[in-house]
Amino acid sequence: MRNAVLLSSFFLLSFSLRSQDSLYTRSVLRYLCSQDCYGRGYVKDGLHTAETILVKELKKQQISPLFDGSYTQSFFHPVNTFPKSFEVTINGKKLSPGVDFIPNAGNPSCKGKFKVQRIDSLTFVNNEANPPIHLLLKEKLTFTVAKKVTEVCELEIDRHRFTAIPLTIEINIQNKFVNEFESRNIGCKIKGSSPSDSMIVFTAHYDHLGGIGKKTFFPGANDNASGVSMVLNLIRYYIEHPPKYNTVFVLFAGEEAGLLGSKFFVENPPFNLKKIKFLVNLDLLGTGDEGIMVVNGVVYEKEFALLGDINSKAHLLPSIKKRGKAANSDHYWFSEAGVPCFFIYTMGGIKAYHDVYDVEKTLPLTKYMPLFQLITAFVCRLQ
């Protein structure tokens, strides 16, 4: 019943609260970060659950599909997962996954009780075990996605939560390697009022890290439910305010596994990439206390100056900073293909990242709406 109510509220808000963008945004964030989507990854069908709800939302908006009559574009990739048992006990104390420890994303299965030897103040190992066991004490736990299985069972331990010296460890970890997981990019488009065939493209990735075991998942509120919600808000805006140029919206999968969805898209584009006038990739939009960073701002100086001019006149953000090229989000493959583009992310505020604490409830959305205003004004003034 809880799942049905949450799902119904998501759709209801998309129709009845068009003028109340913050409520719509929160409804999107809550659902994408819910247990239903289980970290929008590769356990409990989390990624496909998120994909299903997002496609249904696009259909409700009656926006045209991007991929030859379809809203999705499939691609396949390997991924290592932990869908079953996940138990770790050190010195007789049972640890909580995601809170006290996380595995290396590429870990193999490992089961048994072992002694560990101290290598230095942060590293404890048993290289005689099969597979070898490595314990690393960390300031912060940061999970990832792995496309292959390693030969070592490696665990990161939060040194602030577990302060004793590890002597013994009891492990029951079961991995499942999926050789060809089907991920799907999601896309739609709006025809522009101009006879020009140039287009504006907005992108964000909707995948995240998924979960480990049967109860622990990574919600991914800032990374990147925030970017997805911004793209959905842009869709709603341009439906009500028809754009000058043809406008495309793409939600990528596989970003956390190595920018896989955007790479596949660029290699198999549904349109001529040379028609893209400008692309704006959106990721990590949930804060903004210190403004935004614009990747490729150094490369496209004229467009960066336009952002600054708009901001200085409207007083939207505390600062707009720039940097050069970086392979740190889905804009990268477009940039490499010669497409003019920015990757925008917010700075300051909460520090939760690739952990269980990146939740909707504490995501402040400090400069979310001012950034929305900046983006739409920027596109409007592009020549």
C-alpha positions in Angstrom: 0.0 0.0 0.0 2.8 2.4 0.9 4.4 1.9 -2.6 1.0 2.5 -4.3 0.4 5.7 -2.4 3.9 7.0 -3.2 3.6 6.2 -6.8 0.1 7.8 -7.1 1.3 11.0 -5.4 4.2 11.3 -7.9 1.8 11.2 -10.9 -0.8 13.4 -9.2 1.7 16.1 -8.5 2.8 16.1 -12.1 -0.6 17.3 -13.1 -2.1 19.3 -10.3 0.9 21.3 -9.1 2.5 22.7 -12.2 2.9 26.1 -10.6 4.3 24.7 -7.4 7.7 23.5 -8.7 9.2 22.8 -5.2 6.4 20.3 -4.4 6.8 18.6 -7.7 10.6 18.5 -7.3 10.3 17.0 -3.8 7.8 14.4 -5.1 10.3 13.3 -7.8 13.2 13.2 -5.3 11.2 11.2 -2.8 10.2 8.5 -5.3 13.6 8.2 -6.9 15.3 7.9 -3.5 12.7 5.5 -2.1 13.2 1.8 -1.3 11.2 1.0 -4.4 14.1 2.2 -6.6 16.7 0.7 -4.3 19.4 3.1 -5.2 18.5 3.0 -9.0 21.1 0.3 -9.5 21.5 -3.4 -10.1 19.9 -5.1 -7.1 16.1 -5.6 -6.6 15.5 -4.3 -10.1 16.0 -0.7 -8.8 17.3 0.8 -12.1 14.4 -0.6 -14.1 11.9 0.5 -11.5 13.1 4.1 -11.9 13.2 3.8 -15.6 9.5 2.6 -15.7 8.2 5.5 -13.6 10.2 8.1 -15.6 8.9 6.8 -18.9 5.4 6.8 -17.5 5.9 10.4 -16.5 7.0 11.3 -20.1 4.0 9.6 -21.5 1.7 11.5 -19.2 3.3 14.7 -20.4 2.5 13.6 -24.0 6.0 14.6 -25.1 7.4 13.0 -28.2 9.8 10.0 -27.8 13.4 10.4 -29.0 14.4 6.9 -30.2 12.4 6.1 -33.3 9.1 5.9 -31.6 10.5 4.7 -28.3 11.4 6.6 -25.1 14.3 4.2 -24.3 17.6 3.1 -25.9 19.0 -0.2 -24.6 22.7 -1.0 -24.1 24.4 -3.8 -22.2 27.4 -3.9 -19.8 28.9 -6.1 -17.1 28.4 -5.3 -13.4 29.2 -6.9 -10.1 26.4 -7.0 -7.5 25.6 -8.2 -4.0 22.0 -9.2 -4.0 22.0 -11.7 -1.1 23.7 -12.3 2.2 26.0 -9.5 3.4 27.3 -9.9 7.0 30.5 -8.8 8.6 31.6 -9.2 12.2 34.9 -7.9 13.6 36.2 -8.9 17.0 32.8 -10.3 17.7 31.0 -7.1 16.9 28.5 -7.2 14.0 28.8 -4.3 11.7 26.1 -2.5 9.8 26.7 -2.3 6.0 26.8 1.2 4.6 27.2 2.7 8.0 30.1 0.9 9.6 31.6 -0.6 6.5 31.2 -1.0 2.7 32.8 -3.6 0.3 34.9 -2.9 -2.6 32.4 -2.9 -5.4 34.3 -5.6 -7.3 34.6 -8.0 -4.3 34.2 -11.8 -4.9 32.1 -14.0 -2.6 33.8 -14.7 0.7 32.7 -16.8 3.7 34.4 -17.8 7.0 36.2 -16.6 10.1 39.7 -15.3 9.8 42.5 -13.6 11.8 43.9 -10.4 10.3 47.4 -9.0 10.6 48.2 -5.4 11.0 50.2 -3.9 8.1 50.0 -0.2 9.3 47.7 1.9 11.3 45.0 1.8 8.6 45.5 -1.6 6.9 44.8 -5.1 8.2 45.1 -8.2 6.0 45.0 -12.0 5.7 46.7 -12.9 2.5 46.4 -16.7 3.3 42.6 -16.6 3.0 40.9 -17.5 -0.2 40.2 -14.9 -1.4 42.7 -12.7 0.4 41.1 -10.3 2.9 42.0 -6.6 3.2 40.5 -4.2 5.8 41.1 -0.5 5.2 40.2 2.0 7.9 38.7 5.1 6.3 37.6 8.6 7.2 34.6 8.3 5.0 32.9 5.4 3.2 32.5 5.9 -0.5 30.8 3.2 -2.7 31.2 2.8 -6.5 30.1 0.4 -9.3 32.4 -2.3 -10.6 32.4 -3.9 -14.0 34.6 -6.8 -13.0 35.3 -9.0 -10.1 38.6 -8.6 -8.2 40.8 -11.3 -6.7 40.8 -9.7 -3.2 37.9 -9.3 -0.7 38.4 -5.7 0.4 36.3 -3.9 3.0 36.4 -0.2 4.0 35.7 0.3 7.7 34.6 3.7 9.2 37.4 4.4 11.6 35.2 6.8 13.6 32.5 4.1 14.2 34.8 1.1 14.8 37.7 2.3 16.9 39.2 -1.0 18.1 42.1 -2.7 16.4 40.8 -5.5 14.1 42.0 -9.0 15.2 39.4 -11.4 13.8 36.8 -11.1 11.1 33.8 -13.3 10.2 32.4 -12.7 6.7 29.5 -13.9 4.7 29.4 -12.0 1.4 27.8 -13.4 -1.8 28.4 -11.6 -5.1 26.7 -12.1 -8.4 28.4 -11.0 -11.5 26.1 -10.1 -14.4 27.9 -10.2 -17.7 25.3 -8.4 -19.8 23.0 -6.2 -17.7 20.5 -4.3 -19.8 20.5 -0.6 -19.0 18.4 2.0 -20.9 18.8 5.6 -21.7 15.6 7.6 -21.7 14.9 10.5 -24.1 12.2 12.8 -25.5 12.0 15.9 -27.6 10.0 19.1 -28.2 9.9 20.7 -31.7 11.1 24.3 -31.8 9.2 27.3 -33.2 12.1 28.3 -35.4 12.6 26.7 -38.9 16.2 26.1 -37.8 17.2 22.4 -37.3 19.6 23.4 -34.5 18.8 21.9 -31.1 19.3 22.4 -27.4 20.0 19.3 -25.3 19.5 18.9 -21.6 21.0 15.8 -19.9 21.3 14.1 -16.5 21.9 10.6 -15.3 19.2 8.7 -13.4 21.2 5.7 -12.3 23.0 5.5 -9.0 24.9 2.8 -7.0 22.1 0.5 -6.2 22.4 -1.5 -3.0 24.3 -4.2 -1.1 22.4 -7.1 0.4 18.7 -7.1 1.2 18.4 -4.0 3.2 21.1 -1.4 2.5 20.8 0.9 -0.5 22.3 4.2 -1.6 19.4 6.7 -2.2 21.4 9.1 -4.5 19.4 12.3 -3.8 22.0 14.8 -4.8 23.7 12.3 -7.2 21.6 12.5 -9.2 17.9 12.5 -8.4 18.4 16.3 -8.2 19.6 16.5 -11.9 16.7 14.2 -13.0 14.2 16.4 -11.3 15.6 19.5 -13.0 15.3 17.9 -16.4 11.7 16.9 -15.6 11.0 20.5 -14.5 12.6 21.8 -17.8 10.3 19.5 -19.7 7.3 20.8 -18.0 8.5 24.4 -18.5 9.1 24.0 -22.3 5.8 22.3 -22.8 4.1 25.4 -21.4 6.6 27.8 -23.1 7.5 26.4 -26.5 11.2 26.8 -27.2 12.8 28.5 -30.2 15.0 25.6 -31.0 14.3 21.9 -31.2 14.9 20.8 -27.6 16.0 17.3 -26.5 16.0 15.8 -23.0 18.1 12.7 -22.2 18.3 10.8 -18.9 21.3 8.5 -19.0 21.9 5.1 -17.3 25.3 3.7 -16.6 27.0 6.9 -15.5 28.2 5.5 -12.2 29.6 2.5 -14.1 31.8 4.7 -16.2 29.8 7.1 -18.3 28.5 4.1 -20.3 25.1 5.4 -21.3 26.3 8.7 -22.7 29.1 6.9 -24.5 26.7 4.5 -26.2 24.4 7.4 -27.0 27.2 9.4 -28.7 28.3 6.3 -30.6 24.7 5.5 -31.6 23.0 8.9 -31.8 19.3 9.2 -32.8 20.1 12.4 -34.6 23.1 14.2 -36.1 25.2 15.5 -33.2 26.4 18.4 -35.3 22.9 19.9 -35.0 23.4 20.5 -31.3 23.7 24.2 -30.7 24.5 23.6 -27.0 24.2 20.9 -24.5 23.8 21.4 -20.7 24.5 18.4 -18.5 23.1 18.6 -14.9 24.4 16.6 -12.0 24.6 17.3 -8.2 22.2 20.2 -8.1 20.9 19.9 -4.5 23.0 22.5 -2.8 24.4 25.9 -4.0 25.5 27.7 -0.9 28.8 28.5 -2.7 27.3 28.8 -6.2 27.9 26.5 -9.2 30.9 25.1 -11.1 30.8 25.1 -14.9 32.9 22.4 -16.4 34.1 23.5 -19.9 33.6 27.1 -18.8 37.2 27.7 -19.8 36.6 26.2 -23.2 33.4 28.1 -24.1 34.3 31.5 -22.9 31.5 33.4 -24.7 28.8 31.2 -23.3 30.3 31.3 -19.9 30.4 35.1 -20.0 26.7 35.0 -20.9 26.0 32.9 -17.7 27.9 35.5 -15.7 26.0 38.4 -17.3 22.6 36.9 -16.6 23.6 36.1 -13.0 25.1 39.6 -12.3 21.9 41.3 -13.4 19.4 38.9 -11.8 21.4 38.1 -8.6 20.6 34.5 -8.8 23.7 32.7 -7.4 26.5 33.7 -5.1 29.1 32.7 -7.6 29.7 31.0 -10.9 33.1 29.4 -11.2 34.7 27.7 -14.3 37.1 24.9 -15.1 38.4 23.2 -18.2 37.6 19.8 -19.7 36.9 16.9 -17.3 35.7 13.3 -17.7 33.6 13.6 -14.6 30.0 13.3 -16.0 28.0 12.6 -19.1 28.9 15.7 -21.0 32.4 14.3 -21.6 31.7 12.1 -24.6 29.7 14.9 -26.3 32.6 17.2 -25.6 35.0 14.7 -27.1 32.8 14.5 -30.2 33.0 18.3 -30.7 29.6 19.2 -29.2 29.6 22.5 -27.4 28.5 21.8 -23.8 28.6 22.6 -20.1 28.5 20.4 -17.1 26.9 22.3 -14.2 27.0 21.2 -10.6 26.3 23.1 -7.3 28.9 23.7 -4.6 28.8 24.0 -0.8 26.4 22.7 1.8 26.0 19.0 2.7 28.9 16.7 1.9 27.0 13.4 1.5 28.4 11.6 -1.7 28.2 8.0 -2.8 27.1 6.9 0.7 23.8 6.0 2.5 23.5 9.6 3.8 22.7 11.2 0.4 18.9 11.2 1.2 16.0 13.4 0.0 15.0 14.5 3.5 18.3 16.5 4.2 18.9 17.7 0.6 18.5 21.5 1.0 18.0 22.5 -2.7 19.5 25.8 -1.6 19.8 27.4 -5.1 17.7 24.9 -7.1 15.1 27.4 -8.4 17.6 30.2 -9.1 19.7 27.8 -11.1 16.6 26.8 -13.0 16.0 30.4 -13.8 19.6 30.8 -14.9 19.5 27.8 -17.2 16.3 28.9 -18.9 17.5 32.5 -19.3 20.8 31.2 -20.7 19.1 29.1 -23.4 16.8 32.0 -24.3 19.7 34.3 -24.9 21.8 31.8 -26.9 22.4 33.2 -30.4 
